[in-house]
Structures are given as C-alpha cells and as structure tokens.
Amino acid sequence: SFFIKRANKVVVNSKEFQKEFKTKFSVNADIIYNPLNKSEIIRKSKIKNKRLAPFFKGKNFKIINIGRLTHQKDHLTLIKALNIISKKINFRMLIIGYGVNKNIIKKKIDYYNLNKFIKIINNKYNPYPYLRHSDLFVLSSKFEGLPNVILEAQTLKKYVISSDCPTGPKEILMNGKLGSLFQVGDYKKLASLIINYIQNKKKYEKKIYSAYKQLSRFDYELNCKKYLSVINYYL
C-alpha cells in the first residue's frame, strides 16, 4: 500500500478493482480495459493445427477451459460439475494449462472415472484453434483481475459460463446479459447451466452476438491510446 499511495497515477482494469482500491487504500484509480486485438485472435484461430486431437474433433459437445492449473482457477468445482452432466450429456472437455495442481486435478478425474470425457493438455502458444473448435467456454475461478480468456472466447463467438468471482467476469458479462454466472464453488449450479445451454443453444444466440458487439469496450487501439495518454502526461 506504501507504493500505491505514493504513485502519481494508479490504473486498474475493471470497475470492481477500482472499488477495491478505493475501499482498501483510499486511492482513486483510473480504469483502462485490457487492449483486445480481435483481428489477431481470429487470424491465429484459423491456423491449421495438426495436433488438434480427434478427442476434440467429433460430434460430441465440446467444452473448453484455458488457464493455469492452480487453486485460483478452481478446476475441482468444474470437474464436480462435469461428473453430474456426464450422466446426462455426451460431451468432451478440454483443459489447456499447466500448474502445481495438475496431479490433484488428474486424481479427481480418475476418482469420478471421467477420463473418457476430460483431457488435459499443456499450455499452447496458440490455443485459439482449440477455442475455435469448442462449443462452450467455462471459467471456474475463485478470483481474477479481468480475465482476458473470456474476451478471447467472445471474440471467437463462444458462449461463456463463468464464476461470479472478484473481479471481472460480472463486468465483462454485464451481470449475466452476455453470458451465464454462478457463485464460486457452486458446482451444481454450474452443471445446470451447462446442461441448459446444451439443450437450448438456439435461445442463447442473441447473447453470443451481443457479447461480440460489446467487445468494442476493449478495443486494442482505443485502450492503448488511453495508456499512452497517461504515460505522456507524466513524461
């Protein structure tokens, strides 16, 4: 807090973050959203990937999660939800990431006998072809800043189901208008949201389109100019 209070300017990337700085440090921070390069994401998503496993190419409903395998990302809640839907839906879940919880997550997958449904692969320099081939993106985090991966999923016109964690998802999804939210750790609610989306995909098409349109808030050039303006002010 010493360095925060002595800074000439504090910039955060979400409104919730801004409120936390005001409450905890009595600091008036400015908001500049993470610059989102939509054209680059779309371009990279179309690069042919020979390693795109048959596991994620079939007619089964394809769900994806991208993130470090750590306590923060709460993959155990995700897996418990998938255990519920495995009794009702034929799906494939791809988790892309690497981290200290990898063995814990694998043991949980084994415990529920879900190896047929869930596959973990290491971090990819270009995860976008996998994201492009998915039907649904799920984020189960306990906390975030402003999760870029949600923006990337929306760029590729994927529906998003996310935990309502501090901070970012609620703001990006506009309180559920542009996606679905569930309370952190509520795997039963997550399971019901996934099942409801799979069974009623047509009903969600407007939300997907609206989410894509609202990405203008995170425009790359717009937000880079805002950062440049702050830097130039203090030079």
C-alpha positions as protocol buffer text, in pm:
chain_id: "A"
residue {
  index: 1
  type: SER
  ca { x: 0 y: 0 z: 0 }
}
residue {
  index: 2
  type: PHE
  ca { x: 300 y: 234 z: 57 }
}
residue {
  index: 3
  type: PHE
  ca { x: 393 y: 227 z: -314 }
}
residue {
  index: 4
  type: ILE
  ca { x: 30 y: 252 z: -426 }
}
residue {
  index: 5
  type: LYS
  ca { x: -31 y: 568 z: -224 }
}
residue {
  index: 6
  type: ARG
  ca { x: 293 y: 728 z: -344 }
}
residue {
  index: 7
  type: ALA
  ca { x: 223 y: 659 z: -712 }
}
residue {
  index: 8
  type: ASN
  ca { x: 131 y: 954 z: -935 }
}
residue {
  index: 9
  type: LYS
  ca { x: -136 y: 751 z: -1105 }
}
residue {
  index: 10
  type: VAL
  ca { x: -291 y: 409 z: -1042 }
}
residue {
  index: 11
  type: VAL
  ca { x: -455 y: 228 z: -1333 }
}
residue {
  index: 12
  type: VAL
  ca { x: -675 y: -79 z: -1291 }
}
residue {
  index: 13
  type: ASN
  ca { x: -856 y: -292 z: -1549 }
}
residue {
  index: 14
  type: SER
  ca { x: -1207 y: -325 z: -1405 }
}
residue {
  index: 15
  type: LYS
  ca { x: -1469 y: -126 z: -1212 }
}
residue {
  index: 16
  type: GLU
  ca { x: -1470 y: -380 z: -929 }
}
residue {
  index: 17
  type: PHE
  ca { x: -1093 y: -342 z: -900 }
}
residue {
  index: 18
  type: GLN
  ca { x: -1142 y: 35 z: -886 }
}
residue {
  index: 19
  type: LYS
  ca { x: -1388 y: -1 z: -597 }
}
residue {
  index: 20
  type: GLU
  ca { x: -1147 y: -227 z: -407 }
}
residue {
  index: 21
  type: PHE
  ca { x: -865 y: 28 z: -436 }
}
residue {
  index: 22
  type: LYS
  ca { x: -1096 y: 298 z: -306 }
}
residue {
  index: 23
  type: THR
  ca { x: -1217 y: 84 z: -15 }
}
residue {
  index: 24
  type: LYS
  ca { x: -886 y: -72 z: 89 }
}
residue {
  index: 25
  type: PHE
  ca { x: -635 y: 203 z: 7 }
}
residue {
  index: 26
  type: SER
  ca { x: -847 y: 520 z: -29 }
}
residue {
  index: 27
  type: VAL
  ca { x: -697 y: 559 z: -376 }
}
residue {
  index: 28
  type: ASN
  ca { x: -888 y: 693 z: -676 }
}
residue {
  index: 29
  type: ALA
  ca { x: -771 y: 466 z: -956 }
}
residue {
  index: 30
  type: ASP
  ca { x: -842 y: 513 z: -1326 }
}
residue {
  index: 31
  type: ILE
  ca { x: -988 y: 234 z: -1538 }
}
residue {
  index: 32
  type: ILE
  ca { x: -831 y: 126 z: -1865 }
}
residue {
  index: 33
  type: TYR
  ca { x: -951 y: -205 z: -2001 }
}
residue {
  index: 34
  type: ASN
  ca { x: -710 y: -467 z: -2130 }
}
residue {
  index: 35
  type: PRO
  ca { x: -645 y: -396 z: -2501 }
}
residue {
  index: 36
  type: LEU
  ca { x: -803 y: -675 z: -2707 }
}
residue {
  index: 37
  type: ASN
  ca { x: -661 y: -747 z: -3052 }
}
residue {
  index: 38
  type: LYS
  ca { x: -960 y: -919 z: -3212 }
}
residue {
  index: 39
  type: SER
  ca { x: -815 y: -947 z: -3563 }
}
residue {
  index: 40
  type: GLU
  ca { x: -501 y: -1121 z: -3432 }
}
residue {
  index: 41
  type: ILE
  ca { x: -705 y: -1370 z: -3227 }
}
residue {
  index: 42
  type: ILE
  ca { x: -928 y: -1451 z: -3526 }
}
residue {
  index: 43
  type: ARG
  ca { x: -627 y: -1486 z: -3755 }
}
residue {
  index: 44
  type: LYS
  ca { x: -448 y: -1722 z: -3517 }
}
residue {
  index: 45
  type: SER
  ca { x: -763 y: -1928 z: -3462 }
}
residue {
  index: 46
  type: LYS
  ca { x: -766 y: -2019 z: -3833 }
}
residue {
  index: 47
  type: ILE
  ca { x: -410 y: -2156 z: -3837 }
}
residue {
  index: 48
  type: LYS
  ca { x: -429 y: -2528 z: -3910 }
}
residue {
  index: 49
  type: ASN
  ca { x: -335 y: -2738 z: -3611 }
}
residue {
  index: 50
  type: LYS
  ca { x: -231 y: -3094 z: -3698 }
}
residue {
  index: 51
  type: ARG
  ca { x: -223 y: -3180 z: -3328 }
}
residue {
  index: 52
  type: LEU
  ca { x: -588 y: -3093 z: -3271 }
}
residue {
  index: 53
  type: ALA
  ca { x: -672 y: -3429 z: -3120 }
}
residue {
  index: 54
  type: PRO
  ca { x: -954 y: -3648 z: -3251 }
}
residue {
  index: 55
  type: PHE
  ca { x: -1078 y: -3625 z: -2890 }
}
residue {
  index: 56
  type: PHE
  ca { x: -1187 y: -3268 z: -2967 }
}
residue {
  index: 57
  type: LYS
  ca { x: -1299 y: -3309 z: -3328 }
}
residue {
  index: 58
  type: GLY
  ca { x: -1603 y: -3537 z: -3314 }
}
residue {
  index: 59
  type: LYS
  ca { x: -1975 y: -3468 z: -3291 }
}
residue {
  index: 60
  type: ASN
  ca { x: -1976 y: -3467 z: -2911 }
}
residue {
  index: 61
  type: PHE
  ca { x: -2049 y: -3137 z: -2737 }
}
residue {
  index: 62
  type: LYS
  ca { x: -1712 y: -2969 z: -2682 }
}
residue {
  index: 63
  type: ILE
  ca { x: -1634 y: -2765 z: -2370 }
}
residue {
  index: 64
  type: ILE
  ca { x: -1306 y: -2583 z: -2310 }
}
residue {
  index: 65
  type: ASN
  ca { x: -1123 y: -2425 z: -2018 }
}
residue {
  index: 66
  type: ILE
  ca { x: -792 y: -2242 z: -2057 }
}
residue {
  index: 67
  type: GLY
  ca { x: -586 y: -2141 z: -1753 }
}
residue {
  index: 68
  type: ARG
  ca { x: -312 y: -2230 z: -1508 }
}
residue {
  index: 69
  type: LEU
  ca { x: -374 y: -2547 z: -1306 }
}
residue {
  index: 70
  type: THR
  ca { x: -373 y: -2370 z: -970 }
}
residue {
  index: 71
  type: HIS
  ca { x: -601 y: -2325 z: -668 }
}
residue {
  index: 72
  type: GLN
  ca { x: -716 y: -1989 z: -808 }
}
residue {
  index: 73
  type: LYS
  ca { x: -871 y: -2147 z: -1119 }
}
residue {
  index: 74
  type: ASP
  ca { x: -1072 y: -2399 z: -910 }
}
residue {
  index: 75
  type: HIS
  ca { x: -1078 y: -2685 z: -1161 }
}
residue {
  index: 76
  type: LEU
  ca { x: -1216 y: -2916 z: -890 }
}
residue {
  index: 77
  type: THR
  ca { x: -1551 y: -2732 z: -898 }
}
residue {
  index: 78
  type: LEU
  ca { x: -1551 y: -2768 z: -1276 }
}
residue {
  index: 79
  type: ILE
  ca { x: -1482 y: -3143 z: -1257 }
}
residue {
  index: 80
  type: LYS
  ca { x: -1755 y: -3200 z: -997 }
}
residue {
  index: 81
  type: ALA
  ca { x: -2000 y: -3025 z: -1230 }
}
residue {
  index: 82
  type: LEU
  ca { x: -1882 y: -3238 z: -1523 }
}
residue {
  index: 83
  type: ASN
  ca { x: -1938 y: -3551 z: -1316 }
}
residue {
  index: 84
  type: ILE
  ca { x: -2306 y: -3453 z: -1286 }
}
residue {
  index: 85
  type: ILE
  ca { x: -2355 y: -3381 z: -1655 }
}
residue {
  index: 86
  type: SER
  ca { x: -2168 y: -3698 z: -1761 }
}
residue {
  index: 87
  type: LYS
  ca { x: -2479 y: -3891 z: -1651 }
}
residue {
  index: 88
  type: LYS
  ca { x: -2695 y: -3696 z: -1898 }
}
residue {
  index: 89
  type: ILE
  ca { x: -2482 y: -3550 z: -2180 }
}
residue {
  index: 90
  type: ASN
  ca { x: -2220 y: -3695 z: -2413 }
}
residue {
  index: 91
  type: PHE
  ca { x: -1951 y: -3425 z: -2405 }
}
residue {
  index: 92
  type: ARG
  ca { x: -1577 y: -3375 z: -2430 }
}
residue {
  index: 93
  type: MET
  ca { x: -1394 y: -3133 z: -2200 }
}
residue {
  index: 94
  type: LEU
  ca { x: -1051 y: -2997 z: -2293 }
}
residue {
  index: 95
  type: ILE
  ca { x: -848 y: -2826 z: -2020 }
}
residue {
  index: 96
  type: ILE
  ca { x: -546 y: -2636 z: -2151 }
}
residue {
  index: 97
  type: GLY
  ca { x: -292 y: -2539 z: -1889 }
}
residue {
  index: 98
  type: TYR
  ca { x: -6 y: -2635 z: -1664 }
}
residue {
  index: 99
  type: GLY
  ca { x: 50 y: -2584 z: -1293 }
}
residue {
  index: 100
  type: VAL
  ca { x: 108 y: -2723 z: -944 }
}
residue {
  index: 101
  type: ASN
  ca { x: -243 y: -2872 z: -917 }
}
residue {
  index: 102
  type: LYS
  ca { x: -214 y: -3094 z: -1225 }
}
residue {
  index: 103
  type: ASN
  ca { x: -185 y: -3420 z: -1028 }
}
residue {
  index: 104
  type: ILE
  ca { x: -466 y: -3320 z: -791 }
}
residue {
  index: 105
  type: ILE
  ca { x: -693 y: -3249 z: -1088 }
}
residue {
  index: 106
  type: LYS
  ca { x: -598 y: -3577 z: -1257 }
}
residue {
  index: 107
  type: LYS
  ca { x: -675 y: -3770 z: -938 }
}
residue {
  index: 108
  type: LYS
  ca { x: -1018 y: -3609 z: -920 }
}
residue {
  index: 109
  type: ILE
  ca { x: -1084 y: -3702 z: -1284 }
}
residue {
  index: 110
  type: ASP
  ca { x: -980 y: -4061 z: -1202 }
}
residue {
  index: 111
  type: TYR
  ca { x: -1196 y: -4062 z: -889 }
}
residue {
  index: 112
  type: TYR
  ca { x: -1507 y: -3984 z: -1093 }
}
residue {
  index: 113
  type: ASN
  ca { x: -1396 y: -4212 z: -1379 }
}
residue {
  index: 114
  type: LEU
  ca { x: -1414 y: -3923 z: -1627 }
}
residue {
  index: 115
  type: ASN
  ca { x: -1106 y: -3995 z: -1838 }
}
residue {
  index: 116
  type: LYS
  ca { x: -1333 y: -4069 z: -2135 }
}
residue {
  index: 117
  type: PHE
  ca { x: -1477 y: -3719 z: -2110 }
}
residue {
  index: 118
  type: ILE
  ca { x: -1191 y: -3494 z: -1992 }
}
residue {
  index: 119
  type: LYS
  ca { x: -843 y: -3438 z: -2133 }
}
residue {
  index: 120
  type: ILE
  ca { x: -569 y: -3208 z: -2002 }
}
residue {
  index: 121
  type: ILE
  ca { x: -304 y: -3074 z: -2238 }
}
residue {
  index: 122
  type: ASN
  ca { x: -14 y: -2840 z: -2159 }
}
residue {
  index: 123
  type: ASN
  ca { x: -13 y: -2469 z: -2232 }
}
residue {
  index: 124
  type: LYS
  ca { x: -24 y: -2382 z: -2602 }
}
residue {
  index: 125
  type: TYR
  ca { x: 147 y: -2084 z: -2762 }
}
residue {
  index: 126
  type: ASN
  ca { x: -161 y: -2060 z: -2982 }
}
residue {
  index: 127
  type: PRO
  ca { x: -470 y: -2201 z: -2804 }
}
residue {
  index: 128
  type: TYR
  ca { x: -713 y: -2028 z: -3040 }
}
residue {
  index: 129
  type: PRO
  ca { x: -769 y: -2318 z: -3286 }
}
residue {
  index: 130
  type: TYR
  ca { x: -884 y: -2527 z: -2988 }
}
residue {
  index: 131
  type: LEU
  ca { x: -1108 y: -2246 z: -2870 }
}
residue {
  index: 132
  type: ARG
  ca { x: -1249 y: -2202 z: -3219 }
}
residue {
  index: 133
  type: HIS
  ca { x: -1344 y: -2571 z: -3236 }
}
residue {
  index: 134
  type: SER
  ca { x: -1521 y: -2563 z: -2899 }
}
residue {
  index: 135
  type: ASP
  ca { x: -1894 y: -2516 z: -2834 }
}
residue {
  index: 136
  type: LEU
  ca { x: -1872 y: -2361 z: -2489 }
}
residue {
  index: 137
  type: PHE
  ca { x: -1613 y: -2185 z: -2270 }
}
residue {
  index: 138
  type: VAL
  ca { x: -1624 y: -2228 z: -1891 }
}
residue {
  index: 139
  type: LEU
  ca { x: -1430 y: -2031 z: -1629 }
}
residue {
  index: 140
  type: SER
  ca { x: -1449 y: -2158 z: -1269 }
}
residue {
  index: 141
  type: SER
  ca { x: -1201 y: -1925 z: -1094 }
}
residue {
  index: 142
  type: LYS
  ca { x: -1209 y: -1818 z: -730 }
}
residue {
  index: 143
  type: PHE
  ca { x: -1068 y: -1476 z: -825 }
}
residue {
  index: 144
  type: GLU
  ca { x: -938 y: -1289 z: -1129 }
}
residue {
  index: 145
  type: GLY
  ca { x: -834 y: -941 z: -1242 }
}
residue {
  index: 146
  type: LEU
  ca { x: -1006 y: -900 z: -1576 }
}
residue {
  index: 147
  type: PRO
  ca { x: -991 y: -1245 z: -1739 }
}
residue {
  index: 148
  type: ASN
  ca { x: -869 y: -1198 z: -2097 }
}
residue {
  index: 149
  type: VAL
  ca { x: -967 y: -1554 z: -2179 }
}
residue {
  index: 150
  type: ILE
  ca { x: -1337 y: -1462 z: -2156 }
}
residue {
  index: 151
  type: LEU
  ca { x: -1277 y: -1180 z: -2405 }
}
residue {
  index: 152
  type: GLU
  ca { x: -1093 y: -1421 z: -2635 }
}
residue {
  index: 153
  type: ALA
  ca { x: -1382 y: -1669 z: -2619 }
}
residue {
  index: 154
  type: GLN
  ca { x: -1630 y: -1392 z: -2704 }
}
residue {
  index: 155
  type: THR
  ca { x: -1409 y: -1281 z: -2992 }
}
residue {
  index: 156
  type: LEU
  ca { x: -1450 y: -1629 z: -3140 }
}
residue {
  index: 157
  type: LYS
  ca { x: -1826 y: -1612 z: -3068 }
}
residue {
  index: 158
  type: LYS
  ca { x: -1835 y: -1876 z: -2797 }
}
residue {
  index: 159
  type: TYR
  ca { x: -2090 y: -1875 z: -2520 }
}
residue {
  index: 160
  type: VAL
  ca { x: -1935 y: -1816 z: -2177 }
}
residue {
  index: 161
  type: ILE
  ca { x: -2032 y: -1959 z: -1839 }
}
residue {
  index: 162
  type: SER
  ca { x: -1824 y: -1812 z: -1558 }
}
residue {
  index: 163
  type: SER
  ca { x: -1800 y: -1800 z: -1181 }
}
residue {
  index: 164
  type: ASP
  ca { x: -1909 y: -1465 z: -1041 }
}
residue {
  index: 165
  type: CYS
  ca { x: -1569 y: -1418 z: -882 }
}
residue {
  index: 166
  type: PRO
  ca { x: -1393 y: -1094 z: -795 }
}
residue {
  index: 167
  type: THR
  ca { x: -1310 y: -928 z: -1027 }
}
residue {
  index: 168
  type: GLY
  ca { x: -1405 y: -903 z: -1392 }
}
residue {
  index: 169
  type: PRO
  ca { x: -1646 y: -1175 z: -1509 }
}
residue {
  index: 170
  type: LYS
  ca { x: -1961 y: -996 z: -1395 }
}
residue {
  index: 171
  type: GLU
  ca { x: -1841 y: -677 z: -1562 }
}
residue {
  index: 172
  type: ILE
  ca { x: -1750 y: -846 z: -1890 }
}
residue {
  index: 173
  type: LEU
  ca { x: -2076 y: -1044 z: -1898 }
}
residue {
  index: 174
  type: MET
  ca { x: -2281 y: -740 z: -1788 }
}
residue {
  index: 175
  type: ASN
  ca { x: -2438 y: -914 z: -1487 }
}
residue {
  index: 176
  type: GLY
  ca { x: -2540 y: -1214 z: -1696 }
}
residue {
  index: 177
  type: LYS
  ca { x: -2678 y: -1031 z: -2001 }
}
residue {
  index: 178
  type: LEU
  ca { x: -2389 y: -1155 z: -2218 }
}
residue {
  index: 179
  type: GLY
  ca { x: -2329 y: -1496 z: -2059 }
}
residue {
  index: 180
  type: SER
  ca { x: -2411 y: -1703 z: -1751 }
}
residue {
  index: 181
  type: LEU
  ca { x: -2278 y: -1659 z: -1397 }
}
residue {
  index: 182
  type: PHE
  ca { x: -2269 y: -1892 z: -1096 }
}
residue {
  index: 183
  type: GLN
  ca { x: -2144 y: -1843 z: -742 }
}
residue {
  index: 184
  type: VAL
  ca { x: -1784 y: -1951 z: -677 }
}
residue {
  index: 185
  type: GLY
  ca { x: -1773 y: -2321 z: -592 }
}
residue {
  index: 186
  type: ASP
  ca { x: -2138 y: -2392 z: -677 }
}
residue {
  index: 187
  type: TYR
  ca { x: -2079 y: -2697 z: -897 }
}
residue {
  index: 188
  type: LYS
  ca { x: -2447 y: -2796 z: -901 }
}
residue {
  index: 189
  type: LYS
  ca { x: -2545 y: -2459 z: -1048 }
}
residue {
  index: 190
  type: LEU
  ca { x: -2260 y: -2482 z: -1298 }
}
residue {
  index: 191
  type: ALA
  ca { x: -2380 y: -2826 z: -1405 }
}
residue {
  index: 192
  type: SER
  ca { x: -2737 y: -2700 z: -1455 }
}
residue {
  index: 193
  type: LEU
  ca { x: -2614 y: -2401 z: -1659 }
}
residue {
  index: 194
  type: ILE
  ca { x: -2409 y: -2625 z: -1888 }
}
residue {
  index: 195
  type: ILE
  ca { x: -2698 y: -2868 z: -1938 }
}
residue {
  index: 196
  type: ASN
  ca { x: -2941 y: -2583 z: -2001 }
}
residue {
  index: 197
  type: TYR
  ca { x: -2711 y: -2432 z: -2263 }
}
residue {
  index: 198
  type: ILE
  ca { x: -2657 y: -2764 z: -2441 }
}
residue {
  index: 199
  type: GLN
  ca { x: -3030 y: -2834 z: -2454 }
}
residue {
  index: 200
  type: ASN
  ca { x: -3132 y: -2481 z: -2556 }
}
residue {
  index: 201
  type: LYS
  ca { x: -2846 y: -2344 z: -2768 }
}
residue {
  index: 202
  type: LYS
  ca { x: -3073 y: -2153 z: -3006 }
}
residue {
  index: 203
  type: LYS
  ca { x: -3203 y: -1940 z: -2718 }
}
residue {
  index: 204
  type: TYR
  ca { x: -2850 y: -1813 z: -2648 }
}
residue {
  index: 205
  type: GLU
  ca { x: -2755 y: -1696 z: -2997 }
}
residue {
  index: 206
  type: LYS
  ca { x: -2857 y: -1335 z: -2928 }
}
residue {
  index: 207
  type: LYS
  ca { x: -2639 y: -1327 z: -2617 }
}
residue {
  index: 208
  type: ILE
  ca { x: -2340 y: -1453 z: -2814 }
}
residue {
  index: 209
  type: TYR
  ca { x: -2393 y: -1187 z: -3080 }
}
residue {
  index: 210
  type: SER
  ca { x: -2443 y: -912 z: -2819 }
}
residue {
  index: 211
  type: ALA
  ca { x: -2129 y: -1020 z: -2634 }
}
residue {
  index: 212
  type: TYR
  ca { x: -1929 y: -992 z: -2955 }
}
residue {
  index: 213
  type: LYS
  ca { x: -2066 y: -643 z: -3024 }
}
residue {
  index: 214
  type: GLN
  ca { x: -1984 y: -526 z: -2671 }
}
residue {
  index: 215
  type: LEU
  ca { x: -1616 y: -608 z: -2721 }
}
residue {
  index: 216
  type: SER
  ca { x: -1576 y: -256 z: -2857 }
}
residue {
  index: 217
  type: ARG
  ca { x: -1518 y: -157 z: -2491 }
}
residue {
  index: 218
  type: PHE
  ca { x: -1189 y: -345 z: -2504 }
}
residue {
  index: 219
  type: ASP
  ca { x: -1075 y: -224 z: -2846 }
}
residue {
  index: 220
  type: TYR
  ca { x: -698 y: -256 z: -2886 }
}
residue {
  index: 221
  type: GLU
  ca { x: -623 y: 87 z: -3030 }
}
residue {
  index: 222
  type: LEU
  ca { x: -868 y: 268 z: -2803 }
}
residue {
  index: 223
  type: ASN
  ca { x: -720 y: 132 z: -2481 }
}
residue {
  index: 224
  type: CYS
  ca { x: -359 y: 154 z: -2597 }
}
residue {
  index: 225
  type: LYS
  ca { x: -418 y: 524 z: -2664 }
}
residue {
  index: 226
  type: LYS
  ca { x: -554 y: 563 z: -2311 }
}
residue {
  index: 227
  type: TYR
  ca { x: -238 y: 407 z: -2166 }
}
residue {
  index: 228
  type: LEU
  ca { x: -22 y: 626 z: -2389 }
}
residue {
  index: 229
  type: SER
  ca { x: -213 y: 933 z: -2274 }
}
residue {
  index: 230
  type: VAL
  ca { x: -142 y: 853 z: -1908 }
}
residue {
  index: 231
  type: ILE
  ca { x: 228 y: 791 z: -1979 }
}
residue {
  index: 232
  type: ASN
  ca { x: 268 y: 1109 z: -2183 }
}
residue {
  index: 233
  type: TYR
  ca { x: 101 y: 1315 z: -1911 }
}
residue {
  index: 234
  type: TYR
  ca { x: 378 y: 1229 z: -1664 }
}
residue {
  index: 235
  type: LEU
  ca { x: 676 y: 1245 z: -1904 }
}
